[in-house]
Structures are given as structure tokens and as C-alpha cells.
Amino acid sequence: MKLSYKARKRWALVILIFGLPAYIMSVVTVLNLLGRPPLVVEFFVYVALGIVWAIPLRFIFKGIGQADPDDPNN
């Protein structure tokens, strides 16, 4: 099912406002529960998880900064 441009834009906003902070809090909580790893390992875990969250959601964010392709005035 293909989402319209407006739907993708709304979902992107919801994900960035609610989903991303929840994801960040859960990652920090899990890493704190596991104990304090060495700084280099912790850095690479945060970088990897910072990239991993966007991979399954890339179809929603793709083209959001462009003009609406369905707009008849364009």
C-alpha cells in the first residue's frame, strides 16, 4: 500500500516528535541496564543504533522535503 505525500509527511512528523524520543530513551535505558561499556564501544553502539532506526522508515522520509508531486498547481 502506497502512502500519499500528505500521509507520509504526517507520519514523518509523528515519528520525529513521538517515536524518535521514545527510541532514544529506550536505547539509553537498555545501555544503562547493561552496565557502562568502554567509551569507544558505547560510541559505536550509539552510532549504529542511530542509523538503524531510520532504515525501516526510509520510505516514509523519502521525498518529504520536495514539493508535493500530487499538487495540480505545480
N, CA, C and O atoms as a Tripos MOL2 file, in Angstrom:
@<TRIPOS>MOLECULE
protein
  296   295    74     0     0
PROTEIN
NO_CHARGES

@<TRIPOS>ATOM
      1 N           0.8310   -1.1630    0.0000 N.3       1 MET1
      2 CA          0.0000    0.0000    0.0000 C.3       1 MET1
      3 C           0.8860    1.2410    0.0000 C.2       1 MET1
      4 O           1.7200    1.4240    0.8880 O.2       1 MET1
      5 N           0.6980    2.0780   -0.9940 N.am      2 LYS2
      6 CA          1.4990    3.2830   -1.1280 C.3       2 LYS2
      7 C           0.8120    4.4360   -0.3990 C.2       2 LYS2
      8 O          -0.3820    4.6770   -0.5800 O.2       2 LYS2
      9 N           1.5750    5.1340    0.4190 N.am      3 LEU3
     10 CA          1.0500    6.2830    1.1490 C.3       3 LEU3
     11 C           1.1350    7.5300    0.2820 C.2       3 LEU3
     12 O           2.0700    7.6870   -0.5030 O.2       3 LEU3
     13 N           0.1690    8.4000    0.4230 N.am      4 SER4
     14 CA          0.2080    9.6600   -0.3000 C.3       4 SER4
     15 C           1.2840   10.5570    0.3160 C.2       4 SER4
     16 O           1.8080   10.2900    1.3980 O.2       4 SER4
     17 N           1.5880   11.6200   -0.4100 N.am      5 TYR5
     18 CA          2.6040   12.5590    0.0680 C.3       5 TYR5
     19 C           2.1960   13.1690    1.4040 C.2       5 TYR5
     20 O           3.0190   13.2690    2.3150 O.2       5 TYR5
     21 N           0.9400   13.5770    1.5310 N.am      6 LYS6
     22 CA          0.4720   14.1910    2.7760 C.3       6 LYS6
     23 C           0.5040   13.1990    3.9290 C.2       6 LYS6
     24 O           0.8530   13.5650    5.0510 O.2       6 LYS6
     25 N           0.1440   11.9530    3.6660 N.am      7 ALA7
     26 CA          0.1760   10.9370    4.7150 C.3       7 ALA7
     27 C           1.6070   10.6590    5.1610 C.2       7 ALA7
     28 O           1.8760   10.5190    6.3540 O.2       7 ALA7
     29 N           2.5220   10.5800    4.1990 N.am      8 ARG8
     30 CA          3.9320   10.3670    4.5550 C.3       8 ARG8
     31 C           4.4620   11.5310    5.3690 C.2       8 ARG8
     32 O           5.2310   11.3370    6.3100 O.2       8 ARG8
     33 N           4.0510   12.7480    5.0080 N.am      9 LYS9
     34 CA          4.5070   13.9280    5.7380 C.3       9 LYS9
     35 C           3.9810   13.9170    7.1730 C.2       9 LYS9
     36 O           4.7110   14.2430    8.1100 O.2       9 LYS9
     37 N           2.7180   13.5410    7.3390 N.am     10 ARG10
     38 CA          2.1470   13.4580    8.6960 C.3      10 ARG10
     39 C           2.8250   12.3660    9.5150 C.2      10 ARG10
     40 O           3.1680   12.5840   10.6770 O.2      10 ARG10
     41 N           3.0220   11.1860    8.9140 N.am     11 TRP11
     42 CA          3.6790   10.1000    9.6400 C.3      11 TRP11
     43 C           5.1120   10.4650   10.0090 C.2      11 TRP11
     44 O           5.5800   10.1250   11.0960 O.2      11 TRP11
     45 N           5.8110   11.1550    9.1090 N.am     12 ALA12
     46 CA          7.1780   11.5760    9.4190 C.3      12 ALA12
     47 C           7.1920   12.5060   10.6180 C.2      12 ALA12
     48 O           8.0690   12.4050   11.4760 O.2      12 ALA12
     49 N           6.2270   13.4080   10.6820 N.am     13 LEU13
     50 CA          6.1420   14.3220   11.8180 C.3      13 LEU13
     51 C           5.8450   13.5740   13.1100 C.2      13 LEU13
     52 O           6.4520   13.8590   14.1420 O.2      13 LEU13
     53 N           4.9250   12.6290   13.0680 N.am     14 VAL14
     54 CA          4.5970   11.8310   14.2600 C.3      14 VAL14
     55 C           5.8040   11.0280   14.7120 C.2      14 VAL14
     56 O           6.0940   10.9490   15.9050 O.2      14 VAL14
     57 N           6.5010   10.4370   13.7630 N.am     15 ILE15
     58 CA          7.6830    9.6320   14.1100 C.3      15 ILE15
     59 C           8.7560   10.4960   14.7430 C.2      15 ILE15
     60 O           9.3660   10.0980   15.7350 O.2      15 ILE15
     61 N           8.9950   11.6770   14.1820 N.am     16 LEU16
     62 CA         10.0480   12.5350   14.7130 C.3      16 LEU16
     63 C           9.6900   13.1520   16.0610 C.2      16 LEU16
     64 O          10.5750   13.3910   16.8820 O.2      16 LEU16
     65 N           8.4110   13.4120   16.3000 N.am     17 ILE17
     66 CA          8.0170   14.0430   17.5600 C.3      17 ILE17
     67 C           7.8530   13.0230   18.6840 C.2      17 ILE17
     68 O           8.2570   13.2850   19.8170 O.2      17 ILE17
     69 N           7.2690   11.8680   18.3860 N.am     18 PHE18
     70 CA          6.9850   10.8920   19.4390 C.3      18 PHE18
     71 C           7.8850    9.6540   19.3640 C.2      18 PHE18
     72 O           8.3770    9.1870   20.3910 O.2      18 PHE18
     73 N           8.0980    9.1320   18.1860 N.am     19 GLY19
     74 CA          8.8320    7.8780   18.0280 C.3      19 GLY19
     75 C          10.3120    7.9810   18.3210 C.2      19 GLY19
     76 O          10.8710    7.1460   19.0320 O.2      19 GLY19
     77 N          10.9450    9.0010   17.7760 N.am     20 LEU20
     78 CA         12.3920    9.1370   17.9620 C.3      20 LEU20
     79 C          12.7820    9.3970   19.4190 C.2      20 LEU20
     80 O          13.7190    8.7590   19.8990 O.2      20 LEU20
     81 N          12.1160   10.2980   20.1470 N.am     21 PRO21
     82 CA         12.4600   10.4440   21.5630 C.3      21 PRO21
     83 C          12.2130    9.1650   22.3760 C.2      21 PRO21
     84 O          12.9890    8.8430   23.2750 O.2      21 PRO21
     85 N          11.1430    8.4450   22.0620 N.am     22 ALA22
     86 CA         10.8860    7.1790   22.7630 C.3      22 ALA22
     87 C          11.9790    6.1670   22.4560 C.2      22 ALA22
     88 O          12.4130    5.4360   23.3460 O.2      22 ALA22
     89 N          12.4280    6.1150   21.2080 N.am     23 TYR23
     90 CA         13.5090    5.2080   20.8190 C.3      23 TYR23
     91 C          14.8060    5.5830   21.5350 C.2      23 TYR23
     92 O          15.5220    4.7070   22.0220 O.2      23 TYR23
     93 N          15.1080    6.8640   21.6000 N.am     24 ILE24
     94 CA         16.3300    7.3200   22.2720 C.3      24 ILE24
     95 C          16.2980    6.9570   23.7550 C.2      24 ILE24
     96 O          17.2930    6.4800   24.3020 O.2      24 ILE24
     97 N          15.1530    7.1820   24.4070 N.am     25 MET25
     98 CA         15.0490    6.8520   25.8310 C.3      25 MET25
     99 C          15.1830    5.3540   26.0620 C.2      25 MET25
    100 O          15.8030    4.9320   27.0380 O.2      25 MET25
    101 N          14.6130    4.5500   25.1810 N.am     26 SER26
    102 CA         14.7180    3.0990   25.3630 C.3      26 SER26
    103 C          16.1460    2.6090   25.1430 C.2      26 SER26
    104 O          16.6060    1.7260   25.8660 O.2      26 SER26
    105 N          16.8510    3.1570   24.1700 N.am     27 VAL27
    106 CA         18.2450    2.7600   23.9310 C.3      27 VAL27
    107 C          19.1240    3.1480   25.1110 C.2      27 VAL27
    108 O          19.9480    2.3510   25.5570 O.2      27 VAL27
    109 N          18.9590    4.3530   25.6150 N.am     28 VAL28
    110 CA         19.7590    4.8020   26.7570 C.3      28 VAL28
    111 C          19.4520    3.9560   27.9870 C.2      28 VAL28
    112 O          20.3590    3.5990   28.7390 O.2      28 VAL28
    113 N          18.1830    3.6360   28.1930 N.am     29 THR29
    114 CA         17.8000    2.8110   29.3400 C.3      29 THR29
    115 C          18.4130    1.4240   29.2540 C.2      29 THR29
    116 O          18.9470    0.9190   30.2420 O.2      29 THR29
    117 N          18.3430    0.8100   28.0980 N.am     30 VAL30
    118 CA         18.9070   -0.5410   27.9310 C.3      30 VAL30
    119 C          20.4160   -0.5200   28.1210 C.2      30 VAL30
    120 O          20.9650   -1.4060   28.7750 O.2      30 VAL30
    121 N          21.0980    0.4770   27.5590 N.am     31 LEU31
    122 CA         22.5500    0.5380   27.7440 C.3      31 LEU31
    123 C          22.9260    0.8080   29.1940 C.2      31 LEU31
    124 O          23.9520    0.3130   29.6600 O.2      31 LEU31
    125 N          22.1290    1.5740   29.9140 N.am     32 ASN32
    126 CA         22.4050    1.7950   31.3320 C.3      32 ASN32
    127 C          22.1870    0.5310   32.1520 C.2      32 ASN32
    128 O          22.9130    0.2790   33.1130 O.2      32 ASN32
    129 N          21.1920   -0.2650   31.7770 N.am     33 LEU33
    130 CA         20.9470   -1.5170   32.4940 C.3      33 LEU33
    131 C          22.0520   -2.5420   32.2610 C.2      33 LEU33
    132 O          22.3190   -3.3770   33.1260 O.2      33 LEU33
    133 N          22.6890   -2.4810   31.1070 N.am     34 LEU34
    134 CA         23.7570   -3.4270   30.7820 C.3      34 LEU34
    135 C          25.0800   -3.0740   31.4550 C.2      34 LEU34
    136 O          26.0140   -3.8750   31.4450 O.2      34 LEU34
    137 N          25.1610   -1.9180   32.0190 N.am     35 GLY35
    138 CA         26.4150   -1.5020   32.6500 C.3      35 GLY35
    139 C          27.1530   -0.5450   31.7300 C.2      35 GLY35
    140 O          26.7410   -0.3160   30.5930 O.2      35 GLY35
    141 N          28.2170   -0.0050   32.2170 N.am     36 ARG36
    142 CA         28.9800    1.0020   31.4650 C.3      36 ARG36
    143 C          30.0730    0.3250   30.6450 C.2      36 ARG36
    144 O          31.0980   -0.0750   31.1970 O.2      36 ARG36
    145 N          29.8640    0.1890   29.3090 N.am     37 PRO37
    146 CA         30.9290   -0.3760   28.4690 C.3      37 PRO37
    147 C          32.0270    0.6650   28.2430 C.2      37 PRO37
    148 O          31.8470    1.8350   28.5820 O.2      37 PRO37
    149 N          33.1520    0.2530   27.6760 N.am     38 PRO38
    150 CA         34.1910    1.2390   27.3530 C.3      38 PRO38
    151 C          33.6370    2.3300   26.4240 C.2      38 PRO38
    152 O          32.7190    2.0790   25.6430 O.2      38 PRO38
    153 N          34.1880    3.5100   26.5150 N.am     39 LEU39
    154 CA         33.6760    4.6740   25.8020 C.3      39 LEU39
    155 C          33.6220    4.4540   24.2860 C.2      39 LEU39
    156 O          32.6650    4.8790   23.6400 O.2      39 LEU39
    157 N          34.6230    3.8050   23.7200 N.am     40 VAL40
    158 CA         34.6570    3.5650   22.2730 C.3      40 VAL40
    159 C          33.5220    2.6320   21.8710 C.2      40 VAL40
    160 O          32.8580    2.8690   20.8630 O.2      40 VAL40
    161 N          33.2920    1.5830   22.6410 N.am     41 VAL41
    162 CA         32.2080    0.6450   22.3510 C.3      41 VAL41
    163 C          30.8600    1.3450   22.4740 C.2      41 VAL41
    164 O          29.9810    1.1620   21.6320 O.2      41 VAL41
    165 N          30.7020    2.1320   23.5060 N.am     42 GLU42
    166 CA         29.4570    2.8630   23.7160 C.3      42 GLU42
    167 C          29.1920    3.8240   22.5540 C.2      42 GLU42
    168 O          28.0590    3.9380   22.0870 O.2      42 GLU42
    169 N          30.2240    4.5040   22.0970 N.am     43 PHE43
    170 CA         30.0870    5.4210   20.9690 C.3      43 PHE43
    171 C          29.6070    4.6910   19.7230 C.2      43 PHE43
    172 O          28.6770    5.1490   19.0580 O.2      43 PHE43
    173 N          30.2300    3.5600   19.3980 N.am     44 PHE44
    174 CA         29.8390    2.8270   18.2040 C.3      44 PHE44
    175 C          28.4440    2.2170   18.3240 C.2      44 PHE44
    176 O          27.7400    2.0940   17.3220 O.2      44 PHE44
    177 N          28.0410    1.8390   19.5150 N.am     45 VAL45
    178 CA         26.6770    1.3310   19.7150 C.3      45 VAL45
    179 C          25.6730    2.4370   19.4620 C.2      45 VAL45
    180 O          24.6660    2.2090   18.7930 O.2      45 VAL45
    181 N          25.9230    3.6310   19.9800 N.am     46 TYR46
    182 CA         25.0140    4.7570   19.7600 C.3      46 TYR46
    183 C          24.9690    5.1510   18.2840 C.2      46 TYR46
    184 O          23.8970    5.4560   17.7610 O.2      46 TYR46
    185 N          26.1100    5.1480   17.6130 N.am     47 VAL47
    186 CA         26.1300    5.4920   16.1850 C.3      47 VAL47
    187 C          25.3680    4.4470   15.3780 C.2      47 VAL47
    188 O          24.5760    4.7990   14.5030 O.2      47 VAL47
    189 N          25.5970    3.1780   15.6600 N.am     48 ALA48
    190 CA         24.9060    2.1080   14.9260 C.3      48 ALA48
    191 C          23.3980    2.1660   15.1540 C.2      48 ALA48
    192 O          22.6220    2.0710   14.2030 O.2      48 ALA48
    193 N          22.9870    2.3190   16.3940 N.am     49 LEU49
    194 CA         21.5550    2.3920   16.6750 C.3      49 LEU49
    195 C          20.9370    3.6930   16.1640 C.2      49 LEU49
    196 O          19.7360    3.7420   15.8990 O.2      49 LEU49
    197 N          21.7370    4.7360   16.0250 N.am     50 GLY50
    198 CA         21.2510    5.9760   15.4460 C.3      50 GLY50
    199 C          20.9690    5.8520   13.9580 C.2      50 GLY50
    200 O          20.1370    6.5810   13.4190 O.2      50 GLY50
    201 N          21.6470    4.9450   13.2990 N.am     51 ILE51
    202 CA         21.4040    4.6870   11.8790 C.3      51 ILE51
    203 C          20.3140    3.6390   11.6960 C.2      51 ILE51
    204 O          19.5130    3.7380   10.7670 O.2      51 ILE51
    205 N          20.2750    2.6460   12.5610 N.am     52 VAL52
    206 CA         19.3520    1.5190   12.4190 C.3      52 VAL52
    207 C          17.8920    1.9480   12.5010 C.2      52 VAL52
    208 O          17.0540    1.3410   11.8340 O.2      52 VAL52
    209 N          17.5540    2.9570   13.2830 N.am     53 TRP53
    210 CA         16.1490    3.3410   13.4240 C.3      53 TRP53
    211 C          15.5750    3.8720   12.1230 C.2      53 TRP53
    212 O          14.3760    3.7400   11.8780 O.2      53 TRP53
    213 N          16.4130    4.4690   11.2880 N.am     54 ALA54
    214 CA         15.9150    5.1000   10.0670 C.3      54 ALA54
    215 C          15.7920    4.1350    8.8980 C.2      54 ALA54
    216 O          15.0580    4.4200    7.9530 O.2      54 ALA54
    217 N          16.4750    3.0180    8.9310 N.am     55 ILE55
    218 CA         16.4590    2.0990    7.7850 C.3      55 ILE55
    219 C          15.0580    1.5690    7.4910 C.2      55 ILE55
    220 O          14.6510    1.6220    6.3300 O.2      55 ILE55
    221 N          14.2950    1.0660    8.4540 N.am     56 PRO56
    222 CA         12.9620    0.5800    8.0940 C.3      56 PRO56
    223 C          11.9640    1.6980    7.7890 C.2      56 PRO56
    224 O          10.8980    1.4340    7.2340 O.2      56 PRO56
    225 N          12.2900    2.9300    8.1400 N.am     57 LEU57
    226 CA         11.3710    4.0440    7.9410 C.3      57 LEU57
    227 C          11.7670    4.9440    6.7750 C.2      57 LEU57
    228 O          11.1610    5.9980    6.5830 O.2      57 LEU57
    229 N          12.7570    4.5560    6.0040 N.am     58 ARG58
    230 CA         13.2460    5.4320    4.9470 C.3      58 ARG58
    231 C          12.2000    5.7120    3.8710 C.2      58 ARG58
    232 O          12.2360    6.7730    3.2460 O.2      58 ARG58
    233 N          11.2680    4.7830    3.6400 N.am     59 PHE59
    234 CA         10.2470    5.0280    2.6260 C.3      59 PHE59
    235 C           9.2960    6.1430    3.0410 C.2      59 PHE59
    236 O           8.6990    6.7940    2.1840 O.2      59 PHE59
    237 N           9.1500    6.3710    4.3360 N.am     60 ILE60
    238 CA          8.2960    7.4600    4.8040 C.3      60 ILE60
    239 C           9.0010    8.8050    4.6270 C.2      60 ILE60
    240 O           8.3700    9.7860    4.2320 O.2      60 ILE60
    241 N          10.2930    8.8570    4.9140 N.am     61 PHE61
    242 CA         11.0250   10.1200    4.8630 C.3      61 PHE61
    243 C          11.5080   10.4820    3.4570 C.2      61 PHE61
    244 O          11.9260   11.6160    3.2250 O.2      61 PHE61
    245 N          11.4570    9.5510    2.5350 N.am     62 LYS62
    246 CA         11.9780    9.7930    1.1930 C.3      62 LYS62
    247 C          11.0990   10.8120    0.4540 C.2      62 LYS62
    248 O           9.9070   10.5780    0.2550 O.2      62 LYS62
    249 N          11.6890   11.9330    0.0510 N.am     63 GLY63
    250 CA         11.0000   12.9440   -0.7260 C.3      63 GLY63
    251 C          10.1360   13.9090    0.0630 C.2      63 GLY63
    252 O           9.3920   14.6840   -0.5380 O.2      63 GLY63
    253 N          10.2060   13.8930    1.3800 N.am     64 ILE64
    254 CA          9.3690   14.7760    2.1940 C.3      64 ILE64
    255 C           9.7640   16.2400    2.0080 C.2      64 ILE64
    256 O           8.9030   17.1160    2.0850 O.2      64 ILE64
    257 N          11.0250   16.5210    1.7680 N.am     65 GLY65
    258 CA         11.4770   17.8960    1.5940 C.3      65 GLY65
    259 C          11.1770   18.4630    0.2170 C.2      65 GLY65
    260 O          11.3830   19.6550   -0.0110 O.2      65 GLY65
    261 N          10.7020   17.6470   -0.7000 N.am     66 GLN66
    262 CA         10.3800   18.0850   -2.0550 C.3      66 GLN66
    263 C           8.9940   18.7050   -2.0980 C.2      66 GLN66
    264 O           8.2360   18.6280   -1.1310 O.2      66 GLN66
    265 N           8.6750   19.3130   -3.2180 N.am     67 ALA67
    266 CA          7.3250   19.8340   -3.4300 C.3      67 ALA67
    267 C           6.3710   18.6610   -3.6160 C.2      67 ALA67
    268 O           6.7800   17.5790   -4.0380 O.2      67 ALA67
    269 N           5.1040   18.8800   -3.3000 N.am     68 ASP68
    270 CA          4.0840   17.8390   -3.4050 C.3      68 ASP68
    271 C           3.9210   17.4120   -4.8620 C.2      68 ASP68
    272 O           3.5210   18.2300   -5.6910 O.2      68 ASP68
    273 N           4.2200   16.1530   -5.2000 N.am     69 PRO69
    274 CA          4.0980   15.7140   -6.5910 C.3      69 PRO69
    275 C           2.6480   15.6000   -7.0500 C.2      69 PRO69
    276 O           2.3920   15.5810   -8.2540 O.2      69 PRO69
    277 N           1.6990   15.5250   -6.1300 N.am     70 ASP70
    278 CA          0.2890   15.4060   -6.4830 C.3      70 ASP70
    279 C          -0.4120   16.7550   -6.5920 C.2      70 ASP70
    280 O          -1.5940   16.8150   -6.9300 O.2      70 ASP70
    281 N           0.3110   17.8390   -6.3070 N.am     71 ASP71
    282 CA         -0.2780   19.1760   -6.3430 C.3      71 ASP71
    283 C          -0.5230   19.6020   -7.7940 C.2      71 ASP71
    284 O           0.4210   19.6470   -8.5820 O.2      71 ASP71
    285 N          -1.7730   19.9150   -8.1620 N.am     72 PRO72
    286 CA         -2.0340   20.2960   -9.5660 C.3      72 PRO72
    287 C          -1.4860   21.6680   -9.9340 C.2      72 PRO72
    288 O          -1.3850   21.9750  -11.1220 O.2      72 PRO72
    289 N          -1.1310   22.4990   -8.9710 N.am     73 ASN73
    290 CA         -0.5870   23.8280   -9.2530 C.3      73 ASN73
    291 C           0.8780   23.7980   -9.6600 C.2      73 ASN73
    292 O           1.4080   24.8030  -10.1350 O.2      73 ASN73
    293 N           1.5290   22.6750   -9.4840 N.am     74 ASN74
    294 CA          2.9580   22.5580   -9.8580 C.3      74 ASN74
    295 C           3.1190   22.1980  -11.2920 C.2      74 ASN74
    296 O           4.2440   22.0590  -11.7720 O.2      74 ASN74
@<TRIPOS>BOND
     1     1     2 1
     2     2     3 1
     3     3     4 2
     4     3     5 am
     5     5     6 1
     6     6     7 1
     7     7     8 2
     8     7     9 am
     9     9    10 1
    10    10    11 1
    11    11    12 2
    12    11    13 am
    13    13    14 1
    14    14    15 1
    15    15    16 2
    16    15    17 am
    17    17    18 1
    18    18    19 1
    19    19    20 2
    20    19    21 am
    21    21    22 1
    22    22    23 1
    23    23    24 2
    24    23    25 am
    25    25    26 1
    26    26    27 1
    27    27    28 2
    28    27    29 am
    29    29    30 1
    30    30    31 1
    31    31    32 2
    32    31    33 am
    33    33    34 1
    34    34    35 1
    35    35    36 2
    36    35    37 am
    37    37    38 1
    38    38    39 1
    39    39    40 2
    40    39    41 am
    41    41    42 1
    42    42    43 1
    43    43    44 2
    44    43    45 am
    45    45    46 1
    46    46    47 1
    47    47    48 2
    48    47    49 am
    49    49    50 1
    50    50    51 1
    51    51    52 2
    52    51    53 am
    53    53    54 1
    54    54    55 1
    55    55    56 2
    56    55    57 am
    57    57    58 1
    58    58    59 1
    59    59    60 2
    60    59    61 am
    61    61    62 1
    62    62    63 1
    63    63    64 2
    64    63    65 am
    65    65    66 1
    66    66    67 1
    67    67    68 2
    68    67    69 am
    69    69    70 1
    70    70    71 1
    71    71    72 2
    72    71    73 am
    73    73    74 1
    74    74    75 1
    75    75    76 2
    76    75    77 am
    77    77    78 1
    78    78    79 1
    79    79    80 2
    80    79    81 am
    81    81    82 1
    82    82    83 1
    83    83    84 2
    84    83    85 am
    85    85    86 1
    86    86    87 1
    87    87    88 2
    88    87    89 am
    89    89    90 1
    90    90    91 1
    91    91    92 2
    92    91    93 am
    93    93    94 1
    94    94    95 1
    95    95    96 2
    96    95    97 am
    97    97    98 1
    98    98    99 1
    99    99   100 2
   100    99   101 am
   101   101   102 1
   102   102   103 1
   103   103   104 2
   104   103   105 am
   105   105   106 1
   106   106   107 1
   107   107   108 2
   108   107   109 am
   109   109   110 1
   110   110   111 1
   111   111   112 2
   112   111   113 am
   113   113   114 1
   114   114   115 1
   115   115   116 2
   116   115   117 am
   117   117   118 1
   118   118   119 1
   119   119   120 2
   120   119   121 am
   121   121   122 1
   122   122   123 1
   123   123   124 2
   124   123   125 am
   125   125   126 1
   126   126   127 1
   127   127   128 2
   128   127   129 am
   129   129   130 1
   130   130   131 1
   131   131   132 2
   132   131   133 am
   133   133   134 1
   134   134   135 1
   135   135   136 2
   136   135   137 am
   137   137   138 1
   138   138   139 1
   139   139   140 2
   140   139   141 am
   141   141   142 1
   142   142   143 1
   143   143   144 2
   144   143   145 am
   145   145   146 1
   146   146   147 1
   147   147   148 2
   148   147   149 am
   149   149   150 1
   150   150   151 1
   151   151   152 2
   152   151   153 am
   153   153   154 1
   154   154   155 1
   155   155   156 2
   156   155   157 am
   157   157   158 1
   158   158   159 1
   159   159   160 2
   160   159   161 am
   161   161   162 1
   162   162   163 1
   163   163   164 2
   164   163   165 am
   165   165   166 1
   166   166   167 1
   167   167   168 2
   168   167   169 am
   169   169   170 1
   170   170   171 1
   171   171   172 2
   172   171   173 am
   173   173   174 1
   174   174   175 1
   175   175   176 2
   176   175   177 am
   177   177   178 1
   178   178   179 1
   179   179   180 2
   180   179   181 am
   181   181   182 1
   182   182   183 1
   183   183   184 2
   184   183   185 am
   185   185   186 1
   186   186   187 1
   187   187   188 2
   188   187   189 am
   189   189   190 1
   190   190   191 1
   191   191   192 2
   192   191   193 am
   193   193   194 1
   194   194   195 1
   195   195   196 2
   196   195   197 am
   197   197   198 1
   198   198   199 1
   199   199   200 2
   200   199   201 am
   201   201   202 1
   202   202   203 1
   203   203   204 2
   204   203   205 am
   205   205   206 1
   206   206   207 1
   207   207   208 2
   208   207   209 am
   209   209   210 1
   210   210   211 1
   211   211   212 2
   212   211   213 am
   213   213   214 1
   214   214   215 1
   215   215   216 2
   216   215   217 am
   217   217   218 1
   218   218   219 1
   219   219   220 2
   220   219   221 am
   221   221   222 1
   222   222   223 1
   223   223   224 2
   224   223   225 am
   225   225   226 1
   226   226   227 1
   227   227   228 2
   228   227   229 am
   229   229   230 1
   230   230   231 1
   231   231   232 2
   232   231   233 am
   233   233   234 1
   234   234   235 1
   235   235   236 2
   236   235   237 am
   237   237   238 1
   238   238   239 1
   239   239   240 2
   240   239   241 am
   241   241   242 1
   242   242   243 1
   243   243   244 2
   244   243   245 am
   245   245   246 1
   246   246   247 1
   247   247   248 2
   248   247   249 am
   249   249   250 1
   250   250   251 1
   251   251   252 2
   252   251   253 am
   253   253   254 1
   254   254   255 1
   255   255   256 2
   256   255   257 am
   257   257   258 1
   258   258   259 1
   259   259   260 2
   260   259   261 am
   261   261   262 1
   262   262   263 1
   263   263   264 2
   264   263   265 am
   265   265   266 1
   266   266   267 1
   267   267   268 2
   268   267   269 am
   269   269   270 1
   270   270   271 1
   271   271   272 2
   272   271   273 am
   273   273   274 1
   274   274   275 1
   275   275   276 2
   276   275   277 am
   277   277   278 1
   278   278   279 1
   279   279   280 2
   280   279   281 am
   281   281   282 1
   282   282   283 1
   283   283   284 2
   284   283   285 am
   285   285   286 1
   286   286   287 1
   287   287   288 2
   288   287   289 am
   289   289   290 1
   290   290   291 1
   291   291   292 2
   292   291   293 am
   293   293   294 1
   294   294   295 1
   295   295   296 2
@<TRIPOS>SUBSTRUCTURE
     1 MET1         2 RESIDUE 1 A MET
     2 LYS2         6 RESIDUE 1 A LYS
     3 LEU3        10 RESIDUE 1 A LEU
     4 SER4        14 RESIDUE 1 A SER
     5 TYR5        18 RESIDUE 1 A TYR
     6 LYS6        22 RESIDUE 1 A LYS
     7 ALA7        26 RESIDUE 1 A ALA
     8 ARG8        30 RESIDUE 1 A ARG
     9 LYS9        34 RESIDUE 1 A LYS
    10 ARG10       38 RESIDUE 1 A ARG
    11 TRP11       42 RESIDUE 1 A TRP
    12 ALA12       46 RESIDUE 1 A ALA
    13 LEU13       50 RESIDUE 1 A LEU
    14 VAL14       54 RESIDUE 1 A VAL
    15 ILE15       58 RESIDUE 1 A ILE
    16 LEU16       62 RESIDUE 1 A LEU
    17 ILE17       66 RESIDUE 1 A ILE
    18 PHE18       70 RESIDUE 1 A PHE
    19 GLY19       74 RESIDUE 1 A GLY
    20 LEU20       78 RESIDUE 1 A LEU
    21 PRO21       82 RESIDUE 1 A PRO
    22 ALA22       86 RESIDUE 1 A ALA
    23 TYR23       90 RESIDUE 1 A TYR
    24 ILE24       94 RESIDUE 1 A ILE
    25 MET25       98 RESIDUE 1 A MET
    26 SER26      102 RESIDUE 1 A SER
    27 VAL27      106 RESIDUE 1 A VAL
    28 VAL28      110 RESIDUE 1 A VAL
    29 THR29      114 RESIDUE 1 A THR
    30 VAL30      118 RESIDUE 1 A VAL
    31 LEU31      122 RESIDUE 1 A LEU
    32 ASN32      126 RESIDUE 1 A ASN
    33 LEU33      130 RESIDUE 1 A LEU
    34 LEU34      134 RESIDUE 1 A LEU
    35 GLY35      138 RESIDUE 1 A GLY
    36 ARG36      142 RESIDUE 1 A ARG
    37 PRO37      146 RESIDUE 1 A PRO
    38 PRO38      150 RESIDUE 1 A PRO
    39 LEU39      154 RESIDUE 1 A LEU
    40 VAL40      158 RESIDUE 1 A VAL
    41 VAL41      162 RESIDUE 1 A VAL
    42 GLU42      166 RESIDUE 1 A GLU
    43 PHE43      170 RESIDUE 1 A PHE
    44 PHE44      174 RESIDUE 1 A PHE
    45 VAL45      178 RESIDUE 1 A VAL
    46 TYR46      182 RESIDUE 1 A TYR
    47 VAL47      186 RESIDUE 1 A VAL
    48 ALA48      190 RESIDUE 1 A ALA
    49 LEU49      194 RESIDUE 1 A LEU
    50 GLY50      198 RESIDUE 1 A GLY
    51 ILE51      202 RESIDUE 1 A ILE
    52 VAL52      206 RESIDUE 1 A VAL
    53 TRP53      210 RESIDUE 1 A TRP
    54 ALA54      214 RESIDUE 1 A ALA
    55 ILE55      218 RESIDUE 1 A ILE
    56 PRO56      222 RESIDUE 1 A PRO
    57 LEU57      226 RESIDUE 1 A LEU
    58 ARG58      230 RESIDUE 1 A ARG
    59 PHE59      234 RESIDUE 1 A PHE
    60 ILE60      238 RESIDUE 1 A ILE
    61 PHE61      242 RESIDUE 1 A PHE
    62 LYS62      246 RESIDUE 1 A LYS
    63 GLY63      250 RESIDUE 1 A GLY
    64 ILE64      254 RESIDUE 1 A ILE
    65 GLY65      258 RESIDUE 1 A GLY
    66 GLN66      262 RESIDUE 1 A GLN
    67 ALA67      266 RESIDUE 1 A ALA
    68 ASP68      270 RESIDUE 1 A ASP
    69 PRO69      274 RESIDUE 1 A PRO
    70 ASP70      278 RESIDUE 1 A ASP
    71 ASP71      282 RESIDUE 1 A ASP
    72 PRO72      286 RESIDUE 1 A PRO
    73 ASN73      290 RESIDUE 1 A ASN
    74 ASN74      294 RESIDUE 1 A ASN
